[in-house]
Amino acid sequence: MTVALMWEARAVDGRGEELLAWARAQELPRAPLRRETFRAPQDRVLVITWWDADLAADLPELPEPDGELVTRAVHRWRFESVPAD
């Protein structure tokens, strides 16, 4: 089964590029199948990692950035891949 982990944070106004650089620099203890990083309006950064694991597996996740860099706690979600009909 493939599991996707989503990590989303919102930077303090004007610090989106700094948050993006911070997220890109974070190394995980082991490599996922795939990792993508996105940015969005309002200085938001999203990182999605894909893993060959089940939904409840113990998987590495990006940490919380310094509280001075973000406006709120990081949002995290887990999704499992659904086969096509």
Sequence and secondary structure as in RCSB ss.txt:
>XXXX:A:sequence
MTVALMWEARAVDGRGEELLAWARAQELPRAPLRRETFRAPQDRVLVITWWDADLAADLPELPEPDGELVTRAVH
RWRFESVPAD
>XXXX:A:secstr
 EEEEEEEEEBSTT HHHHHHHHHH   SS  SEEEEEEETTTEEEEEEEEES TTS         TTTBSS  E
EEEEE     
